[in-house]
Amino acid sequence: MTTIASQAAHYMLRFESLFDSGRALAFPCDERGEVALDALSERARRNYLYARIVVGREFAVPAVRRAYDD
């Protein structure tokens, strides 16, 4: 069985800005979009939690993407 942390190198959960083209926040995740919060730095954890709160107001619904996709 693989863990989120081991799969995180392969997938990213990407929150695209609704107002600033090219601006986004992205976090390592598994193929289901689950982010290992304990593996994030404190700053990344705060950014992740913020992005989740403002979905629909500042960021679009996040998408799971292969890490090499842009």
Secondary structure per residue as TSV (DSSP state, phi and psi in degrees):
chain	resnum	aa	ss	phi	psi
A	1	M	-	360.0	132.0
A	2	T	-	-94.5	154.9
A	3	T	-	-104.0	165.8
A	4	I	H	-58.9	-43.5
A	5	A	H	-61.6	-39.2
A	6	S	H	-74.1	-28.1
A	7	Q	H	-86.5	-14.9
A	8	A	T	-61.0	-27.0
A	9	A	T	-69.0	-15.4
A	10	H	T	-102.2	-18.5
A	11	Y	E	-133.2	150.8
A	12	M	E	-132.2	140.8
A	13	L	E	-97.0	114.7
A	14	R	E	-113.0	124.9
A	15	F	E	-104.3	110.2
A	16	E	E	-86.5	138.2
A	17	S	B	-65.2	141.2
A	18	L	S	-81.2	-17.6
A	19	F	S	-120.2	-19.7
A	20	D	S	-125.2	97.4
A	21	S	T	-55.3	131.4
A	22	G	T	92.9	-15.4
A	23	R	-	-87.6	133.3
A	24	A	E	-159.3	160.5
A	25	L	E	-117.2	136.2
A	26	A	E	-134.9	142.4
A	27	F	E	-136.9	141.2
A	28	P	E	-62.6	140.1
A	29	C	E	-152.0	178.1
A	30	D	-	-92.3	-176.8
A	31	E	T	-66.4	-14.0
A	32	R	T	-95.8	-0.9
A	33	G	-	88.0	12.1
A	34	E	-	-82.9	125.5
A	35	V	-	-99.2	133.5
A	36	A	-	-83.7	94.6
A	37	L	G	-58.7	-37.1
A	38	D	G	-65.9	-21.1
A	39	A	G	-87.4	-10.2
A	40	L	S	-85.6	152.6
A	41	S	-	-68.8	166.3
A	42	E	H	-60.6	-41.9
A	43	R	H	-64.6	-45.4
A	44	A	H	-63.4	-39.4
A	45	R	H	-62.2	-43.9
A	46	R	H	-64.1	-41.5
A	47	N	H	-63.5	-41.5
A	48	Y	H	-61.6	-49.0
A	49	L	H	-64.2	-38.2
A	50	Y	H	-62.8	-48.1
A	51	A	H	-57.6	-40.9
A	52	R	H	-62.7	-38.7
A	53	I	H	-67.8	-35.4
A	54	V	T	-101.5	16.5
A	55	V	B	-59.1	130.8
A	56	G	T	92.0	-17.3
A	57	R	T	-112.6	-39.0
A	58	E	T	-124.9	-34.3
A	59	F	B	-122.0	150.3
A	60	A	-	-74.8	166.2
A	61	V	-	-56.2	131.6
A	62	P	-	-68.0	154.5
A	63	A	E	-124.7	140.7
A	64	V	E	-84.4	127.9
A	65	R	E	-133.5	152.3
A	66	R	E	-61.8	144.0
A	67	A	T	-60.1	-28.3
A	68	Y	T	-85.0	-7.8
A	69	D	-	-77.9	149.0
A	70	D	-	-107.3	360.0
